[in-house]
Amino acid sequence: MTRNIIAEVYPWESRVAIVENGRLTEVFWANQDESVGNIYKGKVKDILPGLSCVFIDIGLNKNAFLYSGDIQCSPKYKNGNVFDSLKNGQNIMIQVKKEAFSEKGARVTGNVTIPGHYLVLLPFSNDISISRKVTDDTRREQLRLLMDRHKPDNFGIIMRTACLEGSDEEILTELRQITLLWENIKYRYLKSKAPALVFEDMDFFERILRDYLDNKVSKIVINDEKLLSKVTDYVNDKNYGHKIEISFEPGALFEIYNLEKHIRRAIRRKVWMKSGGYLVFDETEAMTIIDVNSGKFTGNKDFSATVFQLNCEAAMEIPRQLKLRSIGGIILIDFISMKDAAQEYEVMEIFRNELEKDKAHTKIIGMTGLGFLEMTRKKSRYGVLDFFSKECPVCNGRGRTLNISAVICEIKRKLIGSDYLETSEIICEVNPHLQKSFAQDEKHFQYLEEQLGKRIKIKYNNDIEITSYKIYANDVSMRL
């Protein structure tokens, strides 16, 4: 697999695309106020046990929110109420784990981590964990022994997949660096007055390089000359053992490299596959459901071979879409049913192998009683859909437009019940989008006027939502 990294930098935002084997697999956004990874000395503002969260003032426009499961507290509170460890006005060290977005403040955690290229330091833990992607038992044991001998007491360590490519000396050098960094953070925390920033993580692009730069990267393209110099120095310092082409290209790189259309496609509910089959993505509040459909693909062999080919293609495409769309949480996948156990096993192996390429933690739970593949994926950032869309004010996020005929019928029912209005004329104020429907319903309005013995006047108002209306007599308004 070859990986290219393409970065666009503008005064208002930065975007980075990860392209693997010529296909867009992930895209990242950041504005100039991005704060993920930053560590703050915050001040507790509101404790809401009923909602299992605490609001923290960290000096930003909106208070950050801290879930109960992310509260770092002393052992005496572990089996009790964690909220007993906090009080209003108390200072607390927290780290931003998800950026503020729309009306939501930043999500923060008390379980602070100091990430490096090879290691992640856990200041409030004492465990050693090794990436599940390090599958060689001999290497896993070597890494564990290395940390057992050199890890400072009362620190936890996560050994990242990059340890497969790093020497022991490089890993230990980074261990010393991040340990010293933590000591500096503690010092700044003690000396600062809340709310205060005590540690600013690497900038947006450096963090992506830290996580994605390895021996699979062959090319980095940037449209900002200042960033080009910085990236060149960063890559040269790391000495990855192979040549990485780093180049400057002016202009809109996402357009130049034909990535924009793939981002737009990631908003769509339906994803077509090369065979003619397609996937349907339905994201709900609780989970995401993915349906595999045969579409235009009928195959050239028997039904079993057709289904097997479709499922194999879906097993390769779904993990890519999960990364591209940044889908997390519970995921149910409805592959087309297969009767051949050997074919089903092969599809699952393809799916597992593709998931192994995902930087986010994924877990396959198994098949549900109804035949869905159940899995989970950790979500740490907002997806493409969040950036390009918002909840529809008409359908309130249900994904269906309102039947105009239903609105018209409701208005007519309200009108016929308005005979109590002591006036010779009733005003019905509606959105202009209903004008055509009202014009086609002239006979029914004549019937209403006859029944009421009153004249009905329709007024069109752009400020009224299409699902709303006002019915009133004279100039006294009331919503029914």
C-alpha positions as CSV (number, residue, x, y, z in Angstrom):
1,M,0.0,0.0,0.0
2,T,1.2,3.5,-0.9
3,R,0.0,6.5,1.0
4,N,0.0,10.2,-0.1
5,I,-0.8,13.1,2.2
6,I,-2.3,16.2,0.6
7,A,-2.7,19.4,2.7
8,E,-4.5,22.7,1.9
9,V,-3.8,25.6,4.3
10,Y,-5.9,28.8,4.3
11,P,-6.2,31.6,6.8
12,W,-9.7,30.3,7.8
13,E,-9.2,26.6,7.8
14,S,-6.8,23.7,7.1
15,R,-7.7,20.4,5.3
16,V,-5.6,17.2,5.0
17,A,-6.5,14.3,2.8
18,I,-5.1,10.7,3.2
19,V,-4.9,9.0,-0.1
20,E,-4.1,5.3,-0.2
21,N,-3.5,3.5,-3.5
22,G,-4.9,6.4,-5.3
23,R,-8.2,6.5,-3.4
24,L,-9.3,9.0,-0.7
25,T,-9.6,7.2,2.6
26,E,-9.7,10.0,5.2
27,V,-10.1,13.8,5.4
28,F,-9.5,16.1,8.3
29,W,-10.7,19.7,8.9
30,A,-9.4,22.3,11.4
31,N,-10.0,26.0,11.9
32,Q,-7.5,28.3,13.5
33,D,-9.0,27.9,17.0
34,E,-8.7,24.1,17.0
35,S,-7.8,22.8,20.5
36,V,-7.9,19.0,20.5
37,G,-5.1,17.6,22.6
38,N,-4.6,20.8,24.5
39,I,-4.4,20.6,28.3
40,Y,-6.1,23.2,30.5
41,K,-6.3,24.2,34.1
42,G,-10.1,24.5,34.2
43,K,-12.6,25.6,36.8
44,V,-15.7,23.6,37.6
45,K,-18.9,25.6,36.8
46,D,-21.8,23.2,37.0
47,I,-22.1,19.7,38.3
48,L,-25.1,17.8,36.8
49,P,-25.2,14.2,38.2
50,G,-28.6,13.7,36.6
51,L,-26.9,14.1,33.2
52,S,-23.7,12.4,34.2
53,C,-21.6,15.4,33.3
54,V,-19.8,18.5,34.6
55,F,-19.3,21.8,32.8
56,I,-15.8,23.2,32.9
57,D,-14.7,26.8,32.2
58,I,-11.4,26.5,30.2
59,G,-11.4,30.1,28.9
60,L,-13.1,29.4,25.6
61,N,-16.4,30.9,24.3
62,K,-18.4,27.9,25.6
63,N,-17.9,25.8,28.7
64,A,-16.5,22.4,28.0
65,F,-18.3,19.3,29.1
66,L,-16.8,16.4,31.0
67,Y,-18.7,13.1,31.2
68,S,-18.6,11.1,34.5
69,G,-16.6,8.3,32.9
70,D,-13.8,10.8,32.0
71,I,-13.5,12.2,35.5
72,Q,-10.1,11.5,37.1
73,C,-10.5,11.0,40.8
74,S,-8.7,9.4,43.7
75,P,-9.1,5.6,44.5
76,K,-11.5,6.3,47.4
77,Y,-14.2,7.5,45.0
78,K,-13.8,4.7,42.4
79,N,-16.6,2.6,43.9
80,G,-18.7,5.5,45.0
81,N,-20.2,8.6,43.4
82,V,-17.4,10.2,41.3
83,F,-19.2,13.6,41.5
84,D,-18.3,13.6,45.3
85,S,-14.7,14.3,44.2
86,L,-15.7,17.7,42.6
87,K,-17.2,20.9,43.8
88,N,-18.2,24.2,42.1
89,G,-15.2,26.5,41.7
90,Q,-12.7,23.7,42.0
91,N,-9.6,23.7,39.7
92,I,-9.2,20.6,37.5
93,M,-6.7,19.4,34.9
94,I,-8.5,18.4,31.7
95,Q,-7.6,17.7,28.1
96,V,-9.7,18.4,25.0
97,K,-10.7,15.2,23.3
98,K,-13.3,16.5,20.8
99,E,-13.5,20.0,19.3
100,A,-16.4,22.3,20.0
101,F,-18.9,22.2,17.1
102,S,-22.1,24.1,16.3
103,E,-23.9,24.6,19.6
104,K,-21.8,22.1,21.5
105,G,-18.8,23.0,23.7
106,A,-15.6,21.0,23.6
107,R,-15.6,17.6,25.1
108,V,-12.8,17.1,27.6
109,T,-11.4,14.3,29.7
110,G,-9.5,14.1,33.0
111,N,-7.6,11.0,31.8
112,V,-4.8,13.0,30.3
113,T,-2.5,11.4,27.7
114,I,0.8,12.6,26.2
115,P,1.1,11.1,22.8
116,G,4.3,10.6,20.8
117,H,5.1,8.7,17.6
118,Y,6.0,5.4,19.3
119,L,4.4,5.8,22.8
120,V,1.5,7.4,24.6
121,L,2.2,8.4,28.2
122,L,-0.6,7.8,30.7
123,P,0.2,10.0,33.8
124,F,-2.7,8.6,35.9
125,S,-2.2,4.9,35.2
126,N,0.4,2.2,35.8
127,D,-0.4,-0.2,33.0
128,I,1.5,-1.2,29.9
129,S,-0.5,-1.8,26.8
130,I,0.7,-2.8,23.3
131,S,-1.2,-2.0,20.1
132,R,-3.3,-5.0,19.0
133,K,-1.8,-4.5,15.5
134,V,1.5,-5.7,16.8
135,T,0.7,-9.3,16.2
136,D,4.1,-10.9,16.5
137,D,4.3,-12.5,20.0
138,T,8.1,-12.3,20.1
139,R,8.1,-8.6,19.4
140,R,5.3,-8.0,21.8
141,E,7.3,-9.7,24.6
142,Q,10.4,-7.6,23.7
143,L,8.4,-4.4,23.9
144,R,6.8,-5.3,27.2
145,L,10.2,-6.2,28.8
146,L,11.7,-2.9,27.4
147,M,9.0,-0.9,29.2
148,D,9.2,-3.0,32.4
149,R,12.9,-2.1,32.7
150,H,12.7,1.5,31.7
151,K,9.2,2.9,32.5
152,P,9.1,5.3,35.4
153,D,7.0,4.2,38.4
154,N,3.4,5.4,38.5
155,F,3.1,6.0,34.8
156,G,1.2,4.0,32.2
157,I,2.4,3.4,28.6
158,I,0.6,2.5,25.4
159,M,3.0,1.2,22.8
160,R,1.8,2.2,19.4
161,T,2.0,0.2,16.1
162,A,4.9,2.4,15.0
163,C,7.1,0.5,17.6
164,L,7.3,-2.2,14.9
165,E,9.5,0.2,12.9
166,G,11.4,1.9,15.7
167,S,14.6,0.7,17.4
168,D,14.7,0.3,21.1
169,E,16.9,3.4,21.5
170,E,14.4,5.5,19.5
171,I,11.6,4.3,21.7
172,L,13.5,5.0,24.9
173,T,14.5,8.5,23.7
174,E,10.9,9.3,23.1
175,L,10.0,7.9,26.5
176,R,12.4,10.3,28.2
177,Q,11.1,13.3,26.1
178,I,7.4,12.8,26.9
179,T,8.2,12.1,30.6
180,L,10.1,15.5,30.8
181,L,7.2,17.1,28.9
182,W,4.7,15.9,31.6
183,E,6.9,17.3,34.4
184,N,6.8,20.7,32.6
185,I,3.0,20.5,32.3
186,K,2.6,19.8,36.0
187,Y,4.8,22.8,36.8
188,R,2.8,25.1,34.5
189,Y,-0.5,23.8,36.0
190,L,0.7,24.6,39.6
191,K,1.8,28.1,38.6
192,S,-1.2,29.0,36.4
193,K,-4.5,30.6,37.5
194,A,-7.6,28.9,36.1
195,P,-8.9,29.0,33.4
196,A,-5.5,28.7,31.6
197,L,-3.9,26.7,28.8
198,V,-1.0,24.8,30.3
199,F,0.0,22.7,27.3
200,E,-0.7,23.3,23.6
201,D,-0.5,20.1,21.5
202,M,1.2,19.9,18.1
203,D,-0.6,21.9,15.5
204,F,-3.2,20.1,13.3
205,F,-0.9,19.0,10.6
206,E,1.9,17.8,12.9
207,R,-0.5,15.6,14.7
208,I,-1.6,14.0,11.5
209,L,2.1,13.4,10.6
210,R,2.7,11.9,14.0
211,D,-0.1,9.4,13.4
212,Y,0.1,8.7,9.7
213,L,3.8,9.2,8.7
214,D,5.4,5.8,8.3
215,N,7.2,3.6,5.7
216,K,4.0,3.5,3.6
217,V,4.0,7.3,2.9
218,S,5.6,8.1,-0.4
219,K,4.5,11.7,-1.1
220,I,3.4,14.8,0.8
221,V,1.9,17.8,-1.2
222,I,1.3,21.2,0.5
223,N,0.0,24.5,-0.9
224,D,1.8,26.6,1.8
225,E,5.5,27.3,1.6
226,K,5.9,28.1,5.3
227,L,4.4,24.7,6.2
228,L,6.5,23.0,3.6
229,S,9.8,24.0,5.3
230,K,8.4,22.9,8.7
231,V,7.3,19.5,7.4
232,T,10.6,19.0,5.6
233,D,12.5,19.5,8.9
234,Y,10.1,17.2,10.7
235,V,10.5,14.4,8.3
236,N,14.3,14.8,8.1
237,D,14.5,14.6,11.9
238,K,12.6,11.4,12.1
239,N,14.7,9.6,9.5
240,Y,12.2,7.1,8.2
241,G,14.7,5.1,6.2
242,H,13.1,5.7,2.8
243,K,12.7,8.8,0.6
244,I,9.5,10.7,1.0
245,E,8.8,13.2,-1.7
246,I,7.7,16.6,-0.2
247,S,6.5,19.2,-2.7
248,F,4.8,22.6,-2.9
249,E,1.9,23.2,-5.3
250,P,-0.1,26.4,-5.2
251,G,-3.8,26.5,-5.5
252,A,-6.8,24.3,-4.4
253,L,-5.1,20.9,-4.1
254,F,-8.4,19.1,-3.4
255,E,-9.7,20.2,-6.7
256,I,-6.4,19.6,-8.5
257,Y,-6.2,16.0,-7.2
258,N,-9.9,15.4,-7.8
259,L,-10.7,14.8,-4.1
260,E,-13.6,17.3,-3.7
261,K,-16.0,15.0,-5.5
262,H,-15.2,12.1,-3.3
263,I,-15.8,14.2,-0.2
264,R,-19.2,15.3,-1.6
265,R,-20.1,11.6,-2.3
266,A,-19.4,10.9,1.4
267,I,-22.5,12.9,2.2
268,R,-24.7,10.7,0.1
269,R,-26.8,8.0,1.6
270,K,-26.1,5.6,-1.3
271,V,-22.6,4.5,-2.4
272,W,-22.2,2.7,-5.7
273,M,-19.6,0.0,-6.1
274,K,-17.7,-0.9,-9.3
275,S,-19.7,-4.1,-9.9
276,G,-23.0,-2.2,-10.0
277,G,-24.0,-3.1,-6.4
278,Y,-24.4,-0.4,-3.8
279,L,-24.3,0.3,-0.1
280,V,-26.9,2.3,1.9
281,F,-25.7,4.2,5.0
282,D,-28.4,5.2,7.5
283,E,-26.9,7.1,10.5
284,T,-29.2,7.4,13.5
285,E,-28.7,8.7,17.0
286,A,-28.2,5.2,18.4
287,M,-26.3,3.5,15.6
288,T,-25.4,3.3,11.9
289,I,-26.9,0.7,9.7
290,I,-25.3,-0.3,6.4
291,D,-27.2,-2.3,3.9
292,V,-25.5,-4.2,1.0
293,N,-27.6,-4.3,-2.2
294,S,-27.1,-6.1,-5.5
295,G,-28.4,-3.0,-7.5
296,K,-27.5,-3.4,-11.2
297,F,-25.2,-6.3,-10.7
298,T,-26.7,-9.7,-11.7
299,G,-23.4,-11.7,-12.2
300,N,-22.4,-14.1,-14.9
301,K,-22.5,-17.3,-12.9
302,D,-24.8,-18.8,-10.3
303,F,-26.5,-16.9,-7.5
304,S,-24.1,-18.0,-4.9
305,A,-21.1,-16.7,-6.9
306,T,-22.9,-13.4,-7.5
307,V,-23.6,-12.8,-3.8
308,F,-20.1,-13.8,-2.8
309,Q,-18.6,-11.3,-5.2
310,L,-20.9,-8.5,-4.0
311,N,-20.1,-9.2,-0.4
312,C,-16.4,-9.3,-1.0
313,E,-16.5,-5.9,-2.7
314,A,-18.7,-4.5,0.2
315,A,-16.2,-5.9,2.7
316,M,-13.5,-3.9,1.1
317,E,-15.5,-0.7,0.6
318,I,-17.3,-0.4,4.0
319,P,-14.1,0.1,6.1
320,R,-13.0,2.8,3.7
321,Q,-16.3,4.5,4.0
322,L,-16.3,4.3,7.8
323,K,-12.9,6.2,7.9
324,L,-14.0,8.7,5.2
325,R,-17.3,9.5,6.9
326,S,-15.7,9.2,10.4
327,I,-18.6,7.0,11.5
328,G,-18.3,5.7,15.1
329,G,-20.3,4.0,17.8
330,I,-22.5,0.9,17.1
331,I,-22.6,-0.3,13.5
332,L,-24.8,-3.0,12.0
333,I,-24.0,-4.3,8.5
334,D,-26.5,-6.3,6.5
335,F,-24.4,-8.3,4.1
336,I,-26.4,-10.4,1.5
337,S,-27.1,-13.8,3.1
338,M,-24.7,-16.6,2.1
339,K,-25.4,-20.3,2.5
340,D,-21.7,-21.4,2.0
341,A,-19.9,-21.2,5.3
342,A,-16.5,-21.1,3.6
343,Q,-17.5,-18.1,1.5
344,E,-18.9,-16.3,4.6
345,Y,-15.6,-16.9,6.4
346,E,-13.6,-15.5,3.5
347,V,-15.8,-12.3,3.4
348,M,-15.2,-11.8,7.1
349,E,-11.5,-12.3,6.7
350,I,-11.4,-9.6,4.0
351,F,-13.4,-7.3,6.2
352,R,-11.1,-7.9,9.2
353,N,-8.0,-7.3,7.1
354,E,-9.4,-4.0,5.8
355,L,-10.3,-2.9,9.4
356,E,-6.8,-3.5,10.5
357,K,-5.7,-0.5,8.3
358,D,-8.0,1.8,10.4
359,K,-6.2,4.0,13.0
360,A,-9.4,4.1,15.0
361,H,-10.1,1.3,17.4
362,T,-12.6,-1.2,15.9
363,K,-14.2,-4.3,17.3
364,I,-16.2,-7.0,15.6
365,I,-18.8,-8.3,18.0
366,G,-20.3,-11.0,15.7
367,M,-23.6,-11.9,14.0
368,T,-26.9,-10.9,15.6
369,G,-29.9,-13.2,15.7
370,L,-31.3,-11.5,12.6
371,G,-28.1,-11.9,10.6
372,F,-26.5,-8.5,10.9
373,L,-22.8,-8.1,11.5
374,E,-22.4,-6.1,14.7
375,M,-19.3,-4.0,15.3
376,T,-18.1,-0.8,17.0
377,R,-15.7,1.9,16.0
378,K,-14.3,4.6,18.2
379,K,-15.2,8.1,17.0
380,S,-12.9,11.0,18.1
381,R,-13.9,13.7,15.6
382,Y,-16.9,15.0,13.8
383,G,-17.7,13.4,10.4
384,V,-18.1,14.8,6.9
385,L,-21.9,14.9,7.3
386,D,-21.5,17.2,10.3
387,F,-19.5,19.7,8.4
388,F,-21.7,19.8,5.3
389,S,-25.2,19.5,6.8
390,K,-27.5,20.4,9.7
391,E,-30.8,19.2,10.9
392,C,-33.6,20.0,8.6
393,P,-36.1,22.5,10.2
394,V,-39.0,21.0,8.2
395,C,-38.6,17.3,9.1
396,N,-36.5,17.9,12.3
397,G,-33.8,15.4,11.2
398,R,-36.1,12.6,10.2
399,G,-34.9,12.7,6.6
400,R,-38.4,12.9,5.1
401,T,-40.1,16.0,3.6
402,L,-43.6,16.8,4.8
403,N,-46.6,16.0,2.7
404,I,-48.0,19.4,1.7
405,S,-51.5,17.9,1.3
406,A,-51.4,16.9,5.0
407,V,-50.6,20.5,5.9
408,I,-53.5,21.8,3.7
409,C,-55.9,19.4,5.2
410,E,-54.9,20.5,8.7
411,I,-55.4,24.1,7.9
412,K,-58.9,23.4,6.5
413,R,-59.8,21.5,9.6
414,K,-58.7,24.5,11.7
415,L,-60.7,26.9,9.5
416,I,-63.9,25.0,9.8
417,G,-63.6,25.1,13.6
418,S,-63.0,28.8,13.7
419,D,-66.7,29.8,13.5
420,Y,-66.4,31.3,17.0
421,L,-64.5,34.2,15.5
422,E,-66.8,37.2,15.6
423,T,-65.8,38.7,12.2
424,S,-67.0,38.7,8.7
425,E,-63.5,37.8,7.4
426,I,-60.9,35.3,8.6
427,I,-57.2,35.7,7.7
428,C,-55.2,32.6,7.0
429,E,-51.4,33.4,6.9
430,V,-49.2,30.8,5.3
431,N,-45.8,30.2,3.6
432,P,-45.8,31.2,-0.2
433,H,-44.8,27.6,-1.0
434,L,-48.4,26.6,-0.4
435,Q,-49.8,29.1,-2.9
436,K,-50.1,26.6,-5.8
437,S,-51.8,24.1,-3.5
438,F,-54.3,26.6,-2.3
439,A,-55.1,27.7,-5.9
440,Q,-55.9,24.1,-6.8
441,D,-58.2,23.7,-3.7
442,E,-60.6,26.6,-4.6
443,K,-63.8,24.5,-4.4
444,H,-63.0,23.4,-0.8
445,F,-62.4,26.9,0.3
446,Q,-65.8,28.0,-1.2
447,Y,-67.4,25.2,0.8
448,L,-65.6,26.5,4.0
449,E,-66.9,30.0,3.4
450,E,-70.4,28.7,2.9
451,Q,-70.3,26.7,6.1
452,L,-68.8,29.5,8.1
453,G,-70.7,32.4,6.6
454,K,-67.4,34.3,6.5
455,R,-64.9,35.3,3.9
456,I,-61.5,33.6,4.0
457,K,-58.5,35.6,2.9
458,I,-55.2,33.9,2.3
459,K,-52.0,35.9,3.0
460,Y,-48.5,34.7,2.1
461,N,-45.6,35.4,4.5
462,N,-42.0,34.3,3.8
463,D,-41.2,34.4,7.6
464,I,-43.6,31.6,8.3
465,E,-42.3,28.1,8.1
466,I,-43.9,25.8,5.5
467,T,-45.4,23.6,8.2
468,S,-46.8,26.6,10.2
469,Y,-49.8,28.9,9.7
470,K,-51.7,31.7,11.5
471,I,-55.5,32.0,11.6
472,Y,-57.0,35.2,13.0
473,A,-59.8,37.7,12.8
474,N,-59.2,41.4,12.2
475,D,-55.7,42.2,13.4
476,V,-55.7,40.0,16.5
477,S,-53.4,37.1,15.8
478,M,-53.5,33.7,17.4
479,R,-51.9,30.4,16.5
480,L,-54.2,27.4,16.5
